[in-house]
Amino acid sequence: MEKRTVELRARFYGGLGVLPFVLLGALLPLWPVAQQPAVVEGFTRYGSVILAFMAGALWLPSVLGQQRHSRQGLATAILLSLLAFMGSLLPEPWSLLVLAAGFALLLISESVQLWMLLYPSWYWTMRIGLTGMVLVCHLLAAIWLSN
């Protein structure tokens, strides 16, 4: 029962975490034109924070004492956090494309940790869905800003 509760909570909170991406990025053209620059700035800031936060989860092997994989997780987490920061400094649409690349790299890194059996199987399907939505939102916003 406890494992199922953790899964449901993770899916619920993951879905809540995707809402700002949808509301600010995917629905960007629905915002009044005068507010769109602030909406894009909020979207970029939120994406940077979430990417850095999620990258922190890559520290798990080190925390669990799995020395064989600890350096990769630590280094990847730091590099993704720096990428998130750099992405937030770039002009649009480049900032959104850099952040999208960061989220894709995060998913690849997490797939390695899943392969190491650090996460339950449901986590991978959840992460693919959430990251897929985040990537679509970033790409849609970048496309709309390019036009």
PyMOL CGO cylinders between C-alpha atoms (Angstrom):
from pymol import cmd
from pymol.cgo import CYLINDER

trace = [
    CYLINDER, 0.00, 0.00, 0.00, 2.83, 2.43, 0.87, 0.3, 1, 1, 1, 1, 1, 1,
    CYLINDER, 2.83, 2.43, 0.87, 4.59, 1.97, -2.49, 0.3, 1, 1, 1, 1, 1, 1,
    CYLINDER, 4.59, 1.97, -2.49, 1.38, 2.74, -4.37, 0.3, 1, 1, 1, 1, 1, 1,
    CYLINDER, 1.38, 2.74, -4.37, 0.84, 5.86, -2.25, 0.3, 1, 1, 1, 1, 1, 1,
    CYLINDER, 0.84, 5.86, -2.25, 4.34, 7.09, -3.09, 0.3, 1, 1, 1, 1, 1, 1,
    CYLINDER, 4.34, 7.09, -3.09, 3.70, 6.49, -6.77, 0.3, 1, 1, 1, 1, 1, 1,
    CYLINDER, 3.70, 6.49, -6.77, 0.37, 8.35, -6.73, 0.3, 1, 1, 1, 1, 1, 1,
    CYLINDER, 0.37, 8.35, -6.73, 1.90, 11.29, -4.87, 0.3, 1, 1, 1, 1, 1, 1,
    CYLINDER, 1.90, 11.29, -4.87, 4.86, 11.43, -7.25, 0.3, 1, 1, 1, 1, 1, 1,
    CYLINDER, 4.86, 11.43, -7.25, 2.53, 11.44, -10.25, 0.3, 1, 1, 1, 1, 1, 1,
    CYLINDER, 2.53, 11.44, -10.25, 0.31, 14.10, -8.68, 0.3, 1, 1, 1, 1, 1, 1,
    CYLINDER, 0.31, 14.10, -8.68, 3.20, 16.41, -7.77, 0.3, 1, 1, 1, 1, 1, 1,
    CYLINDER, 3.20, 16.41, -7.77, 4.89, 15.75, -11.11, 0.3, 1, 1, 1, 1, 1, 1,
    CYLINDER, 4.89, 15.75, -11.11, 1.71, 16.80, -12.88, 0.3, 1, 1, 1, 1, 1, 1,
    CYLINDER, 1.71, 16.80, -12.88, 1.51, 19.95, -10.78, 0.3, 1, 1, 1, 1, 1, 1,
    CYLINDER, 1.51, 19.95, -10.78, 5.11, 20.71, -11.68, 0.3, 1, 1, 1, 1, 1, 1,
    CYLINDER, 5.11, 20.71, -11.68, 4.30, 20.51, -15.40, 0.3, 1, 1, 1, 1, 1, 1,
    CYLINDER, 4.30, 20.51, -15.40, 1.36, 22.95, -15.14, 0.3, 1, 1, 1, 1, 1, 1,
    CYLINDER, 1.36, 22.95, -15.14, 3.50, 26.13, -15.29, 0.3, 1, 1, 1, 1, 1, 1,
    CYLINDER, 3.50, 26.13, -15.29, 5.22, 24.80, -18.41, 0.3, 1, 1, 1, 1, 1, 1,
    CYLINDER, 5.22, 24.80, -18.41, 1.84, 24.30, -20.08, 0.3, 1, 1, 1, 1, 1, 1,
    CYLINDER, 1.84, 24.30, -20.08, 0.29, 27.55, -18.86, 0.3, 1, 1, 1, 1, 1, 1,
    CYLINDER, 0.29, 27.55, -18.86, 3.30, 29.73, -19.65, 0.3, 1, 1, 1, 1, 1, 1,
    CYLINDER, 3.30, 29.73, -19.65, 4.90, 27.96, -22.61, 0.3, 1, 1, 1, 1, 1, 1,
    CYLINDER, 4.90, 27.96, -22.61, 2.47, 25.85, -24.58, 0.3, 1, 1, 1, 1, 1, 1,
    CYLINDER, 2.47, 25.85, -24.58, -0.29, 28.44, -24.21, 0.3, 1, 1, 1, 1, 1, 1,
    CYLINDER, -0.29, 28.44, -24.21, 1.97, 31.46, -24.85, 0.3, 1, 1, 1, 1, 1, 1,
    CYLINDER, 1.97, 31.46, -24.85, -0.01, 32.75, -27.86, 0.3, 1, 1, 1, 1, 1, 1,
    CYLINDER, -0.01, 32.75, -27.86, -3.15, 32.97, -25.70, 0.3, 1, 1, 1, 1, 1, 1,
    CYLINDER, -3.15, 32.97, -25.70, -1.55, 35.54, -23.39, 0.3, 1, 1, 1, 1, 1, 1,
    CYLINDER, -1.55, 35.54, -23.39, -2.03, 39.22, -24.21, 0.3, 1, 1, 1, 1, 1, 1,
    CYLINDER, -2.03, 39.22, -24.21, 0.84, 40.45, -26.38, 0.3, 1, 1, 1, 1, 1, 1,
    CYLINDER, 0.84, 40.45, -26.38, 1.82, 43.07, -23.79, 0.3, 1, 1, 1, 1, 1, 1,
    CYLINDER, 1.82, 43.07, -23.79, 2.30, 40.35, -21.14, 0.3, 1, 1, 1, 1, 1, 1,
    CYLINDER, 2.30, 40.35, -21.14, 4.14, 37.82, -23.31, 0.3, 1, 1, 1, 1, 1, 1,
    CYLINDER, 4.14, 37.82, -23.31, 7.69, 39.07, -22.53, 0.3, 1, 1, 1, 1, 1, 1,
    CYLINDER, 7.69, 39.07, -22.53, 7.05, 38.63, -18.79, 0.3, 1, 1, 1, 1, 1, 1,
    CYLINDER, 7.05, 38.63, -18.79, 5.41, 35.25, -19.40, 0.3, 1, 1, 1, 1, 1, 1,
    CYLINDER, 5.41, 35.25, -19.40, 8.44, 34.05, -21.39, 0.3, 1, 1, 1, 1, 1, 1,
    CYLINDER, 8.44, 34.05, -21.39, 10.80, 35.30, -18.69, 0.3, 1, 1, 1, 1, 1, 1,
    CYLINDER, 10.80, 35.30, -18.69, 8.80, 33.44, -16.04, 0.3, 1, 1, 1, 1, 1, 1,
    CYLINDER, 8.80, 33.44, -16.04, 8.77, 30.31, -18.20, 0.3, 1, 1, 1, 1, 1, 1,
    CYLINDER, 8.77, 30.31, -18.20, 12.54, 30.46, -18.66, 0.3, 1, 1, 1, 1, 1, 1,
    CYLINDER, 12.54, 30.46, -18.66, 13.21, 31.06, -14.97, 0.3, 1, 1, 1, 1, 1, 1,
    CYLINDER, 13.21, 31.06, -14.97, 10.90, 28.24, -13.94, 0.3, 1, 1, 1, 1, 1, 1,
    CYLINDER, 10.90, 28.24, -13.94, 12.53, 25.88, -16.45, 0.3, 1, 1, 1, 1, 1, 1,
    CYLINDER, 12.53, 25.88, -16.45, 15.98, 26.74, -15.13, 0.3, 1, 1, 1, 1, 1, 1,
    CYLINDER, 15.98, 26.74, -15.13, 14.97, 26.12, -11.54, 0.3, 1, 1, 1, 1, 1, 1,
    CYLINDER, 14.97, 26.12, -11.54, 13.22, 22.83, -12.29, 0.3, 1, 1, 1, 1, 1, 1,
    CYLINDER, 13.22, 22.83, -12.29, 16.09, 21.54, -14.44, 0.3, 1, 1, 1, 1, 1, 1,
    CYLINDER, 16.09, 21.54, -14.44, 18.61, 22.31, -11.69, 0.3, 1, 1, 1, 1, 1, 1,
    CYLINDER, 18.61, 22.31, -11.69, 16.32, 20.79, -9.04, 0.3, 1, 1, 1, 1, 1, 1,
    CYLINDER, 16.32, 20.79, -9.04, 15.75, 17.60, -11.01, 0.3, 1, 1, 1, 1, 1, 1,
    CYLINDER, 15.75, 17.60, -11.01, 19.47, 17.32, -11.81, 0.3, 1, 1, 1, 1, 1, 1,
    CYLINDER, 19.47, 17.32, -11.81, 20.09, 17.17, -8.07, 0.3, 1, 1, 1, 1, 1, 1,
    CYLINDER, 20.09, 17.17, -8.07, 18.36, 13.79, -8.03, 0.3, 1, 1, 1, 1, 1, 1,
    CYLINDER, 18.36, 13.79, -8.03, 21.31, 12.41, -10.00, 0.3, 1, 1, 1, 1, 1, 1,
    CYLINDER, 21.31, 12.41, -10.00, 23.32, 12.53, -6.77, 0.3, 1, 1, 1, 1, 1, 1,
    CYLINDER, 23.32, 12.53, -6.77, 21.42, 9.46, -5.58, 0.3, 1, 1, 1, 1, 1, 1,
    CYLINDER, 21.42, 9.46, -5.58, 24.17, 6.89, -6.36, 0.3, 1, 1, 1, 1, 1, 1,
    CYLINDER, 24.17, 6.89, -6.36, 26.68, 8.89, -4.32, 0.3, 1, 1, 1, 1, 1, 1,
    CYLINDER, 26.68, 8.89, -4.32, 24.30, 9.25, -1.41, 0.3, 1, 1, 1, 1, 1, 1,
    CYLINDER, 24.30, 9.25, -1.41, 23.59, 5.52, -1.50, 0.3, 1, 1, 1, 1, 1, 1,
    CYLINDER, 23.59, 5.52, -1.50, 27.29, 4.76, -1.49, 0.3, 1, 1, 1, 1, 1, 1,
    CYLINDER, 27.29, 4.76, -1.49, 27.46, 3.26, -4.96, 0.3, 1, 1, 1, 1, 1, 1,
    CYLINDER, 27.46, 3.26, -4.96, 31.00, 4.48, -5.57, 0.3, 1, 1, 1, 1, 1, 1,
    CYLINDER, 31.00, 4.48, -5.57, 31.29, 2.96, -9.02, 0.3, 1, 1, 1, 1, 1, 1,
    CYLINDER, 31.29, 2.96, -9.02, 28.71, 5.43, -10.37, 0.3, 1, 1, 1, 1, 1, 1,
    CYLINDER, 28.71, 5.43, -10.37, 29.03, 8.33, -7.97, 0.3, 1, 1, 1, 1, 1, 1,
    CYLINDER, 29.03, 8.33, -7.97, 31.33, 10.54, -10.05, 0.3, 1, 1, 1, 1, 1, 1,
    CYLINDER, 31.33, 10.54, -10.05, 29.11, 10.39, -13.11, 0.3, 1, 1, 1, 1, 1, 1,
    CYLINDER, 29.11, 10.39, -13.11, 25.99, 11.39, -11.18, 0.3, 1, 1, 1, 1, 1, 1,
    CYLINDER, 25.99, 11.39, -11.18, 27.73, 14.23, -9.36, 0.3, 1, 1, 1, 1, 1, 1,
    CYLINDER, 27.73, 14.23, -9.36, 29.38, 15.60, -12.49, 0.3, 1, 1, 1, 1, 1, 1,
    CYLINDER, 29.38, 15.60, -12.49, 26.24, 15.29, -14.62, 0.3, 1, 1, 1, 1, 1, 1,
    CYLINDER, 26.24, 15.29, -14.62, 24.13, 17.02, -11.97, 0.3, 1, 1, 1, 1, 1, 1,
    CYLINDER, 24.13, 17.02, -11.97, 26.53, 19.94, -11.77, 0.3, 1, 1, 1, 1, 1, 1,
    CYLINDER, 26.53, 19.94, -11.77, 26.85, 20.23, -15.55, 0.3, 1, 1, 1, 1, 1, 1,
    CYLINDER, 26.85, 20.23, -15.55, 23.06, 20.21, -15.99, 0.3, 1, 1, 1, 1, 1, 1,
    CYLINDER, 23.06, 20.21, -15.99, 22.69, 22.85, -13.27, 0.3, 1, 1, 1, 1, 1, 1,
    CYLINDER, 22.69, 22.85, -13.27, 25.25, 25.04, -15.03, 0.3, 1, 1, 1, 1, 1, 1,
    CYLINDER, 25.25, 25.04, -15.03, 23.47, 24.45, -18.34, 0.3, 1, 1, 1, 1, 1, 1,
    CYLINDER, 23.47, 24.45, -18.34, 20.21, 25.56, -16.71, 0.3, 1, 1, 1, 1, 1, 1,
    CYLINDER, 20.21, 25.56, -16.71, 21.89, 28.73, -15.46, 0.3, 1, 1, 1, 1, 1, 1,
    CYLINDER, 21.89, 28.73, -15.46, 23.49, 29.45, -18.84, 0.3, 1, 1, 1, 1, 1, 1,
    CYLINDER, 23.49, 29.45, -18.84, 20.21, 28.83, -20.59, 0.3, 1, 1, 1, 1, 1, 1,
    CYLINDER, 20.21, 28.83, -20.59, 18.52, 31.42, -18.41, 0.3, 1, 1, 1, 1, 1, 1,
    CYLINDER, 18.52, 31.42, -18.41, 21.06, 34.04, -19.57, 0.3, 1, 1, 1, 1, 1, 1,
    CYLINDER, 21.06, 34.04, -19.57, 20.56, 33.54, -23.30, 0.3, 1, 1, 1, 1, 1, 1,
    CYLINDER, 20.56, 33.54, -23.30, 18.03, 35.45, -25.39, 0.3, 1, 1, 1, 1, 1, 1,
    CYLINDER, 18.03, 35.45, -25.39, 14.90, 33.67, -26.56, 0.3, 1, 1, 1, 1, 1, 1,
    CYLINDER, 14.90, 33.67, -26.56, 14.40, 31.34, -28.35, 0.3, 1, 1, 1, 1, 1, 1,
    CYLINDER, 14.40, 31.34, -28.35, 17.95, 30.07, -27.66, 0.3, 1, 1, 1, 1, 1, 1,
    CYLINDER, 17.95, 30.07, -27.66, 17.35, 29.93, -23.92, 0.3, 1, 1, 1, 1, 1, 1,
    CYLINDER, 17.35, 29.93, -23.92, 14.38, 27.64, -24.45, 0.3, 1, 1, 1, 1, 1, 1,
    CYLINDER, 14.38, 27.64, -24.45, 16.29, 25.36, -26.81, 0.3, 1, 1, 1, 1, 1, 1,
    CYLINDER, 16.29, 25.36, -26.81, 19.21, 25.06, -24.36, 0.3, 1, 1, 1, 1, 1, 1,
    CYLINDER, 19.21, 25.06, -24.36, 16.78, 24.24, -21.53, 0.3, 1, 1, 1, 1, 1, 1,
    CYLINDER, 16.78, 24.24, -21.53, 15.00, 21.67, -23.73, 0.3, 1, 1, 1, 1, 1, 1,
    CYLINDER, 15.00, 21.67, -23.73, 18.37, 20.04, -24.45, 0.3, 1, 1, 1, 1, 1, 1,
    CYLINDER, 18.37, 20.04, -24.45, 19.08, 20.01, -20.71, 0.3, 1, 1, 1, 1, 1, 1,
    CYLINDER, 19.08, 20.01, -20.71, 15.80, 18.25, -19.96, 0.3, 1, 1, 1, 1, 1, 1,
    CYLINDER, 15.80, 18.25, -19.96, 16.53, 15.68, -22.69, 0.3, 1, 1, 1, 1, 1, 1,
    CYLINDER, 16.53, 15.68, -22.69, 20.02, 15.06, -21.25, 0.3, 1, 1, 1, 1, 1, 1,
    CYLINDER, 20.02, 15.06, -21.25, 18.49, 14.72, -17.78, 0.3, 1, 1, 1, 1, 1, 1,
    CYLINDER, 18.49, 14.72, -17.78, 16.13, 12.02, -19.06, 0.3, 1, 1, 1, 1, 1, 1,
    CYLINDER, 16.13, 12.02, -19.06, 19.04, 10.17, -20.64, 0.3, 1, 1, 1, 1, 1, 1,
    CYLINDER, 19.04, 10.17, -20.64, 21.00, 10.38, -17.38, 0.3, 1, 1, 1, 1, 1, 1,
    CYLINDER, 21.00, 10.38, -17.38, 18.01, 9.13, -15.41, 0.3, 1, 1, 1, 1, 1, 1,
    CYLINDER, 18.01, 9.13, -15.41, 17.67, 6.19, -17.80, 0.3, 1, 1, 1, 1, 1, 1,
    CYLINDER, 17.67, 6.19, -17.80, 21.18, 5.11, -16.79, 0.3, 1, 1, 1, 1, 1, 1,
    CYLINDER, 21.18, 5.11, -16.79, 20.20, 5.26, -13.13, 0.3, 1, 1, 1, 1, 1, 1,
    CYLINDER, 20.20, 5.26, -13.13, 17.02, 3.32, -13.86, 0.3, 1, 1, 1, 1, 1, 1,
    CYLINDER, 17.02, 3.32, -13.86, 19.17, 0.72, -15.57, 0.3, 1, 1, 1, 1, 1, 1,
    CYLINDER, 19.17, 0.72, -15.57, 21.18, 0.54, -12.32, 0.3, 1, 1, 1, 1, 1, 1,
    CYLINDER, 21.18, 0.54, -12.32, 17.85, -0.30, -10.60, 0.3, 1, 1, 1, 1, 1, 1,
    CYLINDER, 17.85, -0.30, -10.60, 17.92, 2.82, -8.44, 0.3, 1, 1, 1, 1, 1, 1,
    CYLINDER, 17.92, 2.82, -8.44, 14.32, 3.72, -9.27, 0.3, 1, 1, 1, 1, 1, 1,
    CYLINDER, 14.32, 3.72, -9.27, 11.13, 1.67, -9.36, 0.3, 1, 1, 1, 1, 1, 1,
    CYLINDER, 11.13, 1.67, -9.36, 9.80, 0.78, -12.81, 0.3, 1, 1, 1, 1, 1, 1,
    CYLINDER, 9.80, 0.78, -12.81, 6.81, 3.18, -12.63, 0.3, 1, 1, 1, 1, 1, 1,
    CYLINDER, 6.81, 3.18, -12.63, 9.21, 6.11, -12.20, 0.3, 1, 1, 1, 1, 1, 1,
    CYLINDER, 9.21, 6.11, -12.20, 10.54, 5.71, -15.74, 0.3, 1, 1, 1, 1, 1, 1,
    CYLINDER, 10.54, 5.71, -15.74, 7.11, 5.83, -17.39, 0.3, 1, 1, 1, 1, 1, 1,
    CYLINDER, 7.11, 5.83, -17.39, 6.22, 8.85, -15.27, 0.3, 1, 1, 1, 1, 1, 1,
    CYLINDER, 6.22, 8.85, -15.27, 9.47, 10.66, -16.16, 0.3, 1, 1, 1, 1, 1, 1,
    CYLINDER, 9.47, 10.66, -16.16, 9.07, 9.96, -19.89, 0.3, 1, 1, 1, 1, 1, 1,
    CYLINDER, 9.07, 9.96, -19.89, 5.58, 11.46, -19.84, 0.3, 1, 1, 1, 1, 1, 1,
    CYLINDER, 5.58, 11.46, -19.84, 6.51, 14.49, -17.77, 0.3, 1, 1, 1, 1, 1, 1,
    CYLINDER, 6.51, 14.49, -17.77, 9.73, 15.20, -19.64, 0.3, 1, 1, 1, 1, 1, 1,
    CYLINDER, 9.73, 15.20, -19.64, 7.95, 14.72, -22.96, 0.3, 1, 1, 1, 1, 1, 1,
    CYLINDER, 7.95, 14.72, -22.96, 5.41, 17.36, -21.98, 0.3, 1, 1, 1, 1, 1, 1,
    CYLINDER, 5.41, 17.36, -21.98, 8.15, 19.73, -20.79, 0.3, 1, 1, 1, 1, 1, 1,
    CYLINDER, 8.15, 19.73, -20.79, 10.05, 19.29, -24.07, 0.3, 1, 1, 1, 1, 1, 1,
    CYLINDER, 10.05, 19.29, -24.07, 6.94, 19.95, -26.15, 0.3, 1, 1, 1, 1, 1, 1,
    CYLINDER, 6.94, 19.95, -26.15, 6.20, 23.10, -24.15, 0.3, 1, 1, 1, 1, 1, 1,
    CYLINDER, 6.20, 23.10, -24.15, 9.76, 24.40, -24.63, 0.3, 1, 1, 1, 1, 1, 1,
    CYLINDER, 9.76, 24.40, -24.63, 9.74, 23.65, -28.34, 0.3, 1, 1, 1, 1, 1, 1,
    CYLINDER, 9.74, 23.65, -28.34, 6.31, 25.21, -28.90, 0.3, 1, 1, 1, 1, 1, 1,
    CYLINDER, 6.31, 25.21, -28.90, 7.33, 28.37, -27.06, 0.3, 1, 1, 1, 1, 1, 1,
    CYLINDER, 7.33, 28.37, -27.06, 10.58, 28.56, -29.05, 0.3, 1, 1, 1, 1, 1, 1,
    CYLINDER, 10.58, 28.56, -29.05, 8.68, 28.14, -32.32, 0.3, 1, 1, 1, 1, 1, 1,
    CYLINDER, 8.68, 28.14, -32.32, 6.14, 30.84, -31.41, 0.3, 1, 1, 1, 1, 1, 1,
    CYLINDER, 6.14, 30.84, -31.41, 8.91, 33.22, -30.39, 0.3, 1, 1, 1, 1, 1, 1,
    CYLINDER, 8.91, 33.22, -30.39, 10.73, 32.61, -33.68, 0.3, 1, 1, 1, 1, 1, 1,
    CYLINDER, 10.73, 32.61, -33.68, 7.73, 33.69, -35.76, 0.3, 1, 1, 1, 1, 1, 1,
]
cmd.load_cgo(trace, "trace")
